[in-house]
Amino acid sequence: MLSQHLTTLEFRTRGRGLHEITEPVRAWVAGRGLRDGLLTLFVRHTSASLLVQENADPQVQADLERFFARLVPDGDARFRHTEEGPDDMPAHVRSALTQVQLNVPLMEGRLALGTWQGIYLWEHRLRAHRREVALHLLGE
């Protein structure tokens, strides 16, 4: 029988960077007792995003940060929205270029992530923030 489950998980970031959230998400999913279905994650902010990325080599995360620093630099003079500092508008652009929603299949009671894949909350602001990720699990 098809059922659905909803919750919101809160995460405190340490500032800009990728923060792995796989384990808390996995634990919540396991507690629902479903075998097969689809998990949707949605970050409820405009200056953070979600990402499935390699979780084995931290250089992948560092390289992504370096790439985005070049692509969307803080303090760029072309931006007018700077009420919260030089990282304000670049954080919004980074979020727009990535994604605020992810879908991960649930197969045989487990998230169908690959061997080296993890779920990340990507904080685009320089300072620490409290972020909310809404989860919706649909399955049987």
C-alpha positions as MATLAB code, in Angstrom:
seq = 'MLSQHLTTLEFRTRGRGLHEITEPVRAWVAGRGLRDGLLTLFVRHTSASLLVQENADPQVQADLERFFARLVPDGDARFRHTEEGPDDMPAHVRSALTQVQLNVPLMEGRLALGTWQGIYLWEHRLRAHRREVALHLLGE';
ca = [
       0.000    0.000    0.000;
       1.354    3.404   -1.015;
       2.118    5.804    1.845;
       3.829    9.125    2.285;
       5.888   10.677    5.047;
       6.957   14.290    5.535;
       9.393   16.052    7.831;
      11.812   18.957    7.981;
      15.384   18.430    9.156;
      17.426   21.343   10.482;
      21.149   21.695    9.843;
      23.624   24.232   11.166;
      26.304   25.039    8.630;
      29.789   26.275    9.472;
      29.755   28.725    6.579;
      30.436   28.343    2.885;
      31.042   24.808    1.728;
      29.541   21.374    1.274;
      28.063   19.835    4.414;
      27.232   16.135    4.113;
      23.725   15.293    5.326;
      23.505   11.688    4.076;
      23.387    9.981    7.478;
      20.585   12.018    9.095;
      18.552   11.668    5.894;
      19.270    7.935    5.700;
      18.292    7.477    9.374;
      14.978    9.275    8.884;
      14.167    7.207    5.786;
      15.044    3.937    7.571;
      12.657    4.836   10.390;
       9.712    5.000    7.977;
       9.894    1.265    7.190;
       9.274    1.556    3.450;
      10.801   -0.822    0.920;
      10.541    1.004   -2.422;
       9.721    4.576   -3.326;
      11.082    8.036   -3.957;
      12.586   10.568   -1.566;
      12.373   14.244   -2.468;
      14.538   16.762   -0.601;
      13.960   20.514   -0.835;
      16.115   23.214    0.799;
      13.977   26.102    2.037;
      16.454   28.902    1.332;
      17.637   31.031   -1.609;
      21.345   31.073   -0.763;
      21.969   27.354   -0.275;
      21.454   24.321   -2.473;
      21.454   20.521   -2.515;
      23.859   18.252   -4.324;
      24.681   14.585   -4.780;
      28.451   14.409   -4.974;
      31.478   12.231   -4.271;
      32.018   11.634   -0.562;
      35.428    9.903   -0.682;
      37.953   12.567   -1.713;
      37.607   15.987   -0.023;
      39.537   17.528   -2.935;
      36.356   17.204   -5.022;
      34.596   19.592   -2.653;
      37.587   21.962   -2.583;
      37.737   21.971   -6.391;
      34.021   22.760   -6.628;
      34.477   25.676   -4.236;
      37.451   27.003   -6.236;
      35.492   26.731   -9.481;
      32.489   28.614   -8.087;
      34.757   31.259   -6.513;
      36.070   32.008  -10.011;
      32.659   31.740  -11.672;
      30.763   33.908   -9.150;
      33.245   35.945   -7.076;
      32.223   37.696   -3.882;
      32.064   41.487   -4.129;
      31.570   41.535   -7.908;
      30.770   45.168   -8.824;
      28.016   44.152  -11.272;
      25.735   43.064   -8.377;
      23.412   45.629   -6.779;
      21.821   43.332   -4.143;
      24.412   43.600   -1.368;
      22.303   44.343    1.753;
      23.867   41.448    3.667;
      27.424   41.840    2.433;
      29.639   41.066   -0.577;
      28.668   37.357   -0.547;
      24.908   38.092   -0.632;
      24.134   38.149   -4.367;
      26.869   35.645   -5.288;
      25.178   33.181   -2.901;
      21.875   33.649   -4.738;
      23.567   33.149   -8.125;
      25.314   29.981   -6.893;
      21.969   28.645   -5.696;
      20.350   29.473   -9.052;
      23.135   27.623  -10.909;
      22.796   24.487   -8.794;
      19.598   22.958   -7.399;
      17.322   23.342   -4.417;
      15.583   19.981   -4.897;
      16.843   16.403   -5.197;
      15.104   13.102   -5.861;
      16.673    9.850   -4.663;
      15.030    6.458   -5.313;
      14.420    4.090   -2.413;
      15.111    0.479   -3.407;
      14.767   -2.494   -1.093;
      14.652   -0.191    1.925;
      17.813    1.755    1.065;
      18.589    5.009   -0.691;
      19.850    4.117   -4.180;
      23.043    6.158   -3.861;
      26.185    4.932   -5.576;
      29.238    3.719   -3.676;
      30.917    7.132   -3.552;
      27.831    9.352   -3.519;
      26.643   11.461   -0.614;
      23.873   14.018   -0.164;
      25.192   17.499    0.552;
      23.740   20.768    1.714;
      25.810   23.415   -0.050;
      26.045   26.593    1.985;
      26.808   29.541   -0.290;
      27.086   32.231    2.413;
      30.369   32.906    4.212;
      28.986   32.809    7.734;
      27.247   29.955    9.547;
      23.495   29.553    9.048;
      20.612   27.409   10.225;
      19.146   25.659    7.193;
      15.973   23.614    6.788;
      15.589   20.711    4.363;
      12.071   19.396    3.780;
      11.811   15.662    3.071;
       8.939   13.879    1.343;
       9.052   10.095    1.081;
       6.480    8.336   -1.078;
       6.481    4.567   -1.366;
       5.419    1.185   -0.083;
];
